Amino acid sequence: MAGLKQPADKSHFLLPDLGEGLVEAELIRWLVKPGEAVKESQAMAEMQTDKALVEVPSPWAGTISELCGKEGDIIKVAAVLVRYSPQGAKVDVPVATTATTAKSGCVSAQVAAGAAAASEDQGTVVGSMAGTLRVGDKFARRPEPDTSTKTPGKSLATPAVRRIAKELSIDINRVDGTGRGGRVTASDVASFADGGDSSTSAAPSSFGARAVPAPMPLPPVDSQGVSQRIPFRGVRRKIAEALARSVQTAVHFTACDEADVTALDAKRREYSRVIGEKLSMLPFVMVAVCRALRTYPNLNANVDDANSEILIKGVINLGVAVDTPNGLMVPVIRDADRRSPVEIGTAIRTLAAKCKDRTISREESLGGTFTISNVGSYGGMFATPIINYPEVAILAAGRSRERVLVKDGKFYAGLVLPLSISCDHRVVDGAEAVRFLNEMIRLLEHPSEFTK
């Protein structure tokens, strides 16, 4: 986690980097109030970054004099989050005025009744990860950026940071990196954008590059008959941002098919009797996915659009879409190909419980190479799932249903499982996607081949 230079006088605290590639976060809830004395590492606010609910602690002990923002505000990294009163000074808690708000450097602060709220331009949030984490209270020192003497060269930076620089029309090779090993962080790009020379734009990526159209005016919305207004914020907003990025970047197509899982259902029931608890069909589907990905590794990949590269992964980390009261989350089961159906079933239950009570760590949602959505658990059959970008494929498993089937000229009552796979057509051709589905179907219809 990259840091930034905090003020030496401890008069105010700047919002730190809450995750690599992030430049802003949404303020969900204050845990302190003006005039309150806080201890070192005491949680001051809950922030939402992508799908991670983050508790931001105080880096030192002191008395809060001002909270720079209100619930629902988007606050940029390196913006003032809270102000502290001088040691020993008496703290009054007046309503903030427009003048003090303008000087505070806050992204958004409450002002006196009747006055307008100050705001700044919002940055761009990238990624789609779930979790709850605490921000460390030690921060690296950040030197002042030198925008005039930077020698051109290839900077070290993650694809997410390079994407941010590209969207801001900044040549990332001119930005001084303060991260580990000299890497350029999102804060470095933001600082350069605020005070640097961004006239030299980065060369556009040739892989999947798309022209950014001028923003269109939003159409008016009829407000008559509205029964409730719900702020578009929190996890729901992060989901919307991630899905919009996926649709705007990946070239989606979907293929569908069905598998006769009559024999697999008998095998599932046998497993359930042995372990003494119900085991769903999903773990067996995930084991079959792992076997099929070994045969078709192009579907087990990420796209690095910033560097125009397709990254074929040697590990299989399966993301599982989990529906929670707060919105969709996608925890990751690492090295899923090394696990049995029972082990995968246990991992699914554990991660799903963490998602629902918001205790999942960010690390448990990183590194996915392929995602599975179990739409069948809600009665759905086929779907057109949206890719969990930068992955290149996602499988939707529908609800298995009894059906009269024919085999070798004979009728029998069987169980059919609908399958839908969406792929990024820039990486995966339609024929390859169908071959992948065929391999999965072959495995699911012959469970003895992958449940040994």
C-alpha positions as CSV (number, residue, x, y, z in Angstrom):
1,M,0.0,0.0,0.0
2,A,1.6,3.2,-1.1
3,G,1.8,6.1,1.3
4,L,2.3,9.8,1.2
5,K,4.0,12.5,3.2
6,Q,1.8,13.5,6.2
7,P,2.3,17.0,7.7
8,A,5.0,17.2,10.3
9,D,3.0,19.5,12.6
10,K,0.2,17.0,12.9
11,S,-2.4,19.8,12.4
12,H,-4.2,17.8,9.7
13,F,-4.4,14.3,8.2
14,L,-4.3,13.6,4.5
15,L,-6.3,10.7,3.1
16,P,-3.7,8.0,2.2
17,D,-3.7,5.6,-0.7
18,L,-6.2,2.9,0.3
19,G,-5.2,0.5,-2.5
20,E,-2.9,0.4,-5.5
21,G,-4.4,2.2,-8.4
22,L,-7.1,4.1,-6.4
23,V,-7.2,7.9,-6.5
24,E,-10.3,8.5,-4.4
25,A,-12.7,6.9,-1.9
26,E,-16.3,7.5,-0.8
27,L,-16.9,8.6,2.8
28,I,-19.5,6.2,4.2
29,R,-19.6,7.2,7.9
30,W,-17.8,9.3,10.4
31,L,-16.8,7.4,13.6
32,V,-15.6,10.5,15.4
33,K,-17.0,14.1,15.8
34,P,-15.4,17.6,16.2
35,G,-14.1,18.2,19.7
36,E,-13.5,14.5,20.4
37,A,-10.1,13.3,21.6
38,V,-8.8,10.3,19.6
39,K,-6.1,7.8,20.4
40,E,-3.4,6.7,18.0
41,S,-4.8,4.1,15.5
42,Q,-8.4,4.8,16.6
43,A,-10.8,4.4,13.6
44,M,-12.1,7.8,12.4
45,A,-14.1,7.0,9.3
46,E,-15.4,4.3,7.1
47,M,-14.5,4.7,3.5
48,Q,-15.6,2.7,0.4
49,T,-13.0,1.9,-2.2
50,D,-14.4,-0.3,-5.0
51,K,-16.1,-3.0,-2.9
52,A,-13.8,-2.7,0.1
53,L,-15.1,-1.1,3.3
54,V,-12.1,0.6,4.8
55,E,-11.6,1.9,8.3
56,V,-9.2,4.8,8.3
57,P,-7.4,5.2,11.7
58,S,-5.8,8.3,13.2
59,P,-2.0,8.2,12.7
60,W,-1.5,10.0,16.1
61,A,-3.3,11.0,19.2
62,G,-5.0,14.4,19.3
63,T,-8.3,16.3,19.4
64,I,-10.4,16.6,16.2
65,S,-11.2,20.2,15.3
66,E,-12.8,19.7,11.8
67,L,-14.2,16.8,9.7
68,C,-13.5,17.6,6.1
69,G,-16.4,16.0,4.3
70,K,-19.9,14.6,4.8
71,E,-21.3,11.1,4.2
72,G,-21.5,10.3,0.5
73,D,-18.7,12.6,-0.5
74,I,-16.0,11.4,-2.9
75,I,-12.6,12.3,-1.4
76,K,-9.4,12.3,-3.3
77,V,-6.2,10.7,-2.1
78,A,-3.9,13.4,-0.5
79,A,-6.9,15.6,0.3
80,V,-7.4,16.7,3.9
81,L,-9.6,14.3,5.8
82,V,-9.6,15.7,9.3
83,R,-8.0,18.6,11.1
84,Y,-6.6,18.5,14.6
85,S,-6.5,21.3,17.2
86,P,-3.2,22.6,18.6
87,Q,-2.1,20.7,21.6
88,G,-3.6,22.1,24.7
89,A,-6.0,24.4,22.8
90,K,-9.6,24.5,23.7
91,V,-11.8,23.3,20.8
92,D,-14.9,25.1,19.8
93,V,-17.2,23.3,17.4
94,P,-18.7,26.1,15.2
95,V,-20.5,25.5,12.0
96,A,-18.0,25.8,9.2
97,T,-18.2,28.9,7.0
98,T,-17.7,29.3,3.4
99,A,-14.4,31.1,3.9
100,T,-12.9,28.4,6.1
101,T,-14.1,25.7,3.8
102,A,-12.4,27.2,0.8
103,K,-9.1,27.3,2.7
104,S,-9.4,23.8,4.1
105,G,-8.4,21.8,1.1
106,C,-11.2,19.4,1.8
107,V,-12.9,17.7,-1.2
108,S,-16.2,18.5,0.4
109,A,-17.1,20.1,3.8
110,Q,-20.4,21.0,5.4
111,V,-21.1,24.7,5.4
112,A,-23.5,27.0,7.3
113,A,-27.2,26.7,6.5
114,G,-28.0,28.3,3.2
115,A,-24.4,28.3,1.9
116,A,-23.3,26.0,-0.9
117,A,-21.0,23.1,-0.4
118,A,-17.5,23.3,-1.9
119,S,-16.5,20.5,-4.2
120,E,-13.7,19.4,-6.5
121,D,-13.5,17.4,-9.7
122,Q,-13.7,13.7,-9.1
123,G,-11.1,11.3,-10.2
124,T,-11.4,7.8,-11.6
125,V,-11.9,4.6,-9.6
126,V,-10.5,1.4,-11.1
127,G,-10.9,-2.3,-10.3
128,S,-13.6,-4.4,-8.7
129,M,-12.6,-6.0,-5.5
130,A,-14.4,-6.8,-2.3
131,G,-13.2,-6.6,1.3
132,T,-12.7,-4.9,4.6
133,L,-9.3,-3.7,5.7
134,R,-7.5,-1.2,8.0
135,V,-5.1,1.4,6.7
136,G,-1.7,1.3,8.3
137,D,-0.7,4.2,10.4
138,K,2.8,4.5,9.0
139,F,3.2,6.4,5.8
140,A,6.2,6.8,3.5
141,R,7.7,10.2,2.9
142,R,6.7,11.9,-0.3
143,P,9.1,14.3,-2.0
144,E,7.8,17.3,-3.9
145,P,7.4,16.4,-7.5
146,D,9.9,17.9,-9.9
147,T,8.1,18.4,-13.2
148,S,10.8,20.2,-15.1
149,T,14.0,18.0,-14.8
150,K,12.6,14.5,-15.2
151,T,14.6,12.6,-17.7
152,P,12.4,10.6,-20.1
153,G,12.5,6.8,-19.5
154,K,10.1,3.9,-18.9
155,S,8.6,4.3,-15.4
156,L,7.6,1.5,-13.2
157,A,3.8,1.4,-12.7
158,T,0.9,-0.9,-12.5
159,P,-1.6,-1.1,-15.4
160,A,-4.2,0.6,-13.2
161,V,-1.9,3.6,-12.6
162,R,-0.9,3.8,-16.2
163,R,-4.6,3.8,-17.1
164,I,-5.2,6.7,-14.8
165,A,-2.3,8.7,-16.3
166,K,-3.6,7.9,-19.8
167,E,-7.1,9.2,-18.9
168,L,-5.6,12.4,-17.5
169,S,-3.4,12.8,-20.7
170,I,-0.2,12.6,-18.6
171,D,3.0,11.1,-19.8
172,I,3.7,8.7,-17.0
173,N,7.4,8.6,-17.8
174,R,7.6,12.2,-16.6
175,V,6.2,11.4,-13.2
176,D,8.5,10.8,-10.2
177,G,7.7,7.6,-8.5
178,T,7.6,7.4,-4.7
179,G,6.3,3.9,-4.3
180,R,8.3,0.8,-3.6
181,G,11.3,0.5,-5.9
182,G,10.5,3.8,-7.5
183,R,7.1,2.8,-8.7
184,V,4.7,5.5,-9.8
185,T,1.6,5.4,-7.6
186,A,-1.9,6.9,-8.1
187,S,-1.0,9.7,-5.7
188,D,2.1,10.5,-7.8
189,V,-0.1,10.9,-10.9
190,A,-2.7,12.9,-9.0
191,S,0.0,15.2,-7.6
192,F,1.5,15.7,-11.0
193,A,-1.9,16.5,-12.5
194,D,-2.4,19.1,-9.8
195,G,0.9,20.9,-10.1
196,G,2.9,19.3,-13.0
197,D,3.1,19.9,-16.7
198,S,0.7,17.5,-18.4
199,S,1.0,19.0,-21.9
200,T,3.0,15.9,-23.1
201,S,0.5,13.2,-23.3
202,A,1.2,9.5,-23.1
203,A,1.1,7.5,-26.3
204,P,-2.2,5.8,-26.6
205,S,-2.3,2.0,-26.3
206,S,-2.8,0.2,-29.6
207,F,-4.4,-2.8,-28.0
208,G,-8.1,-2.2,-27.6
209,A,-7.6,1.6,-27.6
210,R,-10.8,3.5,-27.8
211,A,-11.5,7.2,-28.5
212,V,-13.1,9.0,-25.5
213,P,-16.1,10.9,-26.8
214,A,-17.0,14.3,-25.5
215,P,-19.5,14.0,-22.6
216,M,-23.1,14.2,-23.7
217,P,-25.6,16.2,-21.7
218,L,-27.6,14.0,-19.4
219,P,-31.3,13.7,-20.4
220,P,-33.9,15.1,-18.0
221,V,-35.6,12.6,-15.7
222,D,-39.3,12.8,-14.9
223,S,-39.5,13.2,-11.1
224,Q,-43.3,12.7,-11.0
225,G,-44.5,9.7,-9.1
226,V,-41.2,9.0,-7.3
227,S,-41.9,7.2,-4.1
228,Q,-38.3,7.0,-2.8
229,R,-34.9,8.6,-3.6
230,I,-31.9,6.3,-2.9
231,P,-28.4,7.9,-3.2
232,F,-26.3,6.1,-5.8
233,R,-23.4,5.4,-3.6
234,G,-21.4,2.8,-1.7
235,V,-21.0,-0.8,-3.1
236,R,-23.8,-0.2,-5.6
237,R,-21.9,2.7,-7.2
238,K,-18.6,0.8,-7.2
239,I,-20.4,-2.1,-8.9
240,A,-21.8,0.2,-11.5
241,E,-18.3,1.8,-12.2
242,A,-16.7,-1.6,-12.5
243,L,-19.3,-3.0,-14.8
244,A,-19.4,0.1,-17.0
245,R,-15.6,-0.1,-17.3
246,S,-15.9,-3.8,-18.3
247,V,-18.5,-3.2,-21.0
248,Q,-16.7,-0.2,-22.4
249,T,-13.4,-2.0,-22.6
250,A,-13.9,-5.8,-23.2
251,V,-15.7,-6.9,-26.3
252,H,-18.4,-9.2,-24.9
253,F,-20.0,-12.2,-26.5
254,T,-21.9,-15.1,-24.9
255,A,-22.2,-18.8,-25.7
256,C,-24.8,-21.2,-24.1
257,D,-25.2,-24.9,-23.8
258,E,-26.5,-27.6,-21.5
259,A,-25.0,-30.6,-19.6
260,D,-26.7,-33.8,-18.6
261,V,-25.7,-33.9,-14.9
262,T,-27.8,-36.9,-13.9
263,A,-24.7,-39.0,-13.0
264,L,-23.0,-36.0,-11.3
265,D,-26.1,-35.4,-9.1
266,A,-25.8,-39.0,-7.9
267,K,-22.1,-38.4,-7.2
268,R,-23.0,-35.2,-5.3
269,R,-25.5,-37.0,-3.1
270,E,-22.9,-39.6,-2.4
271,Y,-20.4,-37.0,-1.3
272,S,-23.1,-35.3,0.9
273,R,-23.8,-38.6,2.7
274,V,-20.1,-39.2,3.4
275,I,-19.3,-35.8,4.8
276,G,-22.6,-35.5,6.6
277,E,-23.7,-32.1,5.1
278,K,-25.3,-31.0,1.9
279,L,-22.9,-30.2,-0.9
280,S,-24.3,-28.2,-3.8
281,M,-23.5,-28.7,-7.5
282,L,-21.4,-25.5,-7.6
283,P,-18.1,-27.0,-6.2
284,F,-18.2,-29.8,-8.8
285,V,-18.8,-27.2,-11.6
286,M,-15.8,-25.3,-10.3
287,V,-13.6,-28.4,-10.4
288,A,-14.7,-29.1,-14.0
289,V,-13.9,-25.4,-14.8
290,C,-10.4,-25.9,-13.5
291,R,-9.8,-29.0,-15.6
292,A,-11.2,-27.3,-18.7
293,L,-9.0,-24.2,-18.1
294,R,-5.9,-26.4,-18.2
295,T,-7.0,-27.6,-21.7
296,Y,-7.9,-24.0,-22.8
297,P,-5.5,-21.7,-20.9
298,N,-6.4,-18.6,-23.0
299,L,-9.5,-18.3,-21.0
300,N,-7.5,-18.2,-17.8
301,A,-6.0,-14.8,-18.4
302,N,-6.0,-11.1,-17.7
303,V,-5.8,-8.2,-20.2
304,D,-3.2,-5.5,-19.6
305,D,-4.6,-2.8,-21.8
306,A,-2.1,-0.3,-20.6
307,N,0.8,-2.4,-22.0
308,S,-1.1,-4.0,-24.8
309,E,-0.5,-7.5,-23.5
310,I,-2.5,-10.7,-22.8
311,L,-1.4,-12.2,-19.5
312,I,-1.9,-16.0,-19.5
313,K,-2.0,-17.1,-15.9
314,G,-0.2,-20.2,-14.6
315,V,-2.4,-20.4,-11.5
316,I,-6.1,-20.8,-11.4
317,N,-7.8,-18.5,-8.9
318,L,-11.6,-18.7,-9.3
319,G,-13.8,-15.7,-8.4
320,V,-17.2,-16.5,-7.1
321,A,-20.0,-13.9,-7.4
322,V,-21.7,-13.6,-4.0
323,D,-25.0,-11.7,-3.5
324,T,-25.1,-9.7,-0.3
325,P,-27.4,-7.1,1.2
326,N,-24.8,-4.5,0.3
327,G,-24.4,-5.6,-3.3
328,L,-22.5,-8.0,-5.4
329,M,-19.0,-9.1,-4.2
330,V,-16.5,-11.4,-5.8
331,P,-14.2,-13.2,-3.4
332,V,-11.4,-15.4,-4.9
333,I,-10.6,-19.1,-4.2
334,R,-6.8,-19.3,-4.8
335,D,-5.3,-22.4,-6.4
336,A,-8.8,-23.8,-6.9
337,D,-7.3,-26.5,-9.3
338,R,-5.5,-28.1,-6.3
339,R,-8.7,-28.5,-4.2
340,S,-11.3,-31.2,-4.0
341,P,-15.0,-30.5,-4.3
342,V,-15.4,-30.7,-0.5
343,E,-12.6,-28.2,0.0
344,I,-14.0,-25.8,-2.5
345,G,-17.5,-26.1,-1.0
346,T,-16.0,-25.2,2.4
347,A,-14.1,-22.2,0.9
348,I,-17.3,-20.9,-0.7
349,R,-19.2,-21.0,2.5
350,T,-16.5,-19.3,4.4
351,L,-15.9,-16.5,1.9
352,A,-19.7,-16.0,1.4
353,A,-20.2,-15.5,5.1
354,K,-17.3,-13.0,5.2
355,C,-18.8,-11.0,2.3
356,K,-22.2,-10.8,4.0
357,D,-20.8,-9.6,7.3
358,R,-18.3,-7.3,5.6
359,T,-15.2,-8.9,7.3
360,I,-13.6,-10.2,4.1
361,S,-10.0,-8.9,3.6
362,R,-9.0,-7.2,0.4
363,E,-6.4,-9.9,-0.2
364,E,-9.2,-12.5,-0.4
365,S,-10.6,-10.6,-3.4
366,L,-7.5,-10.0,-5.5
367,G,-5.8,-12.1,-8.2
368,G,-8.8,-13.7,-9.9
369,T,-8.2,-15.4,-13.2
370,F,-11.7,-16.6,-14.0
371,T,-15.1,-15.9,-12.4
372,I,-18.2,-18.1,-11.9
373,S,-21.7,-16.7,-11.2
374,N,-24.3,-19.2,-9.8
375,V,-27.5,-17.7,-11.2
376,G,-29.2,-21.0,-10.6
377,S,-29.3,-20.5,-6.9
378,Y,-32.0,-17.9,-7.5
379,G,-33.9,-20.0,-10.1
380,G,-32.3,-18.6,-13.3
381,M,-31.4,-20.7,-16.3
382,F,-29.3,-18.9,-18.9
383,A,-27.6,-15.5,-18.5
384,T,-25.3,-13.0,-20.3
385,P,-22.9,-12.3,-17.5
386,I,-20.5,-9.3,-17.6
387,I,-16.8,-10.1,-17.5
388,N,-15.0,-9.3,-14.3
389,Y,-12.5,-7.1,-16.1
390,P,-9.5,-7.4,-16.5
391,E,-10.3,-11.2,-16.7
392,V,-11.3,-12.5,-20.1
393,A,-14.2,-14.9,-19.3
394,I,-17.0,-15.5,-16.8
395,L,-19.3,-18.6,-16.5
396,A,-22.9,-18.5,-15.4
397,A,-24.3,-21.8,-14.0
398,G,-28.1,-22.0,-14.2
399,R,-30.6,-24.0,-12.2
400,S,-30.5,-27.7,-12.9
401,R,-33.9,-29.0,-14.0
402,E,-35.4,-32.5,-14.6
403,R,-36.2,-33.2,-18.2
404,V,-37.0,-36.2,-20.4
405,L,-33.8,-37.1,-22.3
406,V,-32.9,-39.6,-25.0
407,K,-29.8,-41.7,-25.1
408,D,-29.1,-44.7,-27.3
409,G,-32.7,-44.5,-28.5
410,K,-34.1,-44.7,-25.0
411,F,-36.0,-42.2,-23.0
412,Y,-35.1,-41.5,-19.4
413,A,-35.7,-38.8,-16.7
414,G,-32.5,-36.8,-16.4
415,L,-31.1,-33.6,-14.8
416,V,-29.9,-30.8,-17.1
417,L,-27.6,-27.9,-16.1
418,P,-27.7,-24.7,-18.2
419,L,-24.3,-23.1,-18.8
420,S,-23.5,-19.6,-20.2
421,I,-20.1,-18.2,-20.8
422,S,-19.2,-14.6,-21.7
423,C,-15.7,-13.9,-23.2
424,D,-13.7,-11.0,-24.3
425,H,-13.6,-11.4,-28.1
426,R,-10.3,-9.5,-28.3
427,V,-8.7,-12.5,-26.6
428,V,-11.1,-15.5,-27.0
429,D,-12.7,-16.5,-30.3
430,G,-16.2,-17.9,-30.4
431,A,-15.0,-21.4,-31.5
432,E,-12.6,-21.6,-28.6
433,A,-15.3,-20.6,-26.1
434,V,-17.6,-23.3,-27.5
435,R,-14.8,-25.9,-27.3
436,F,-14.3,-24.9,-23.7
437,L,-18.0,-25.4,-22.9
438,N,-17.9,-28.8,-24.7
439,E,-14.9,-29.9,-22.6
440,M,-16.8,-28.8,-19.4
441,I,-19.9,-30.7,-20.5
442,R,-17.9,-33.8,-21.2
443,L,-16.4,-33.7,-17.7
444,L,-19.7,-32.9,-16.0
445,E,-21.4,-35.8,-17.8
446,H,-18.5,-38.2,-16.8
447,P,-17.9,-37.2,-13.1
448,S,-15.6,-40.1,-12.4
449,E,-12.9,-38.4,-14.6
450,F,-12.6,-35.4,-12.3
451,T,-13.8,-36.5,-8.8
452,K,-11.3,-39.2,-8.2
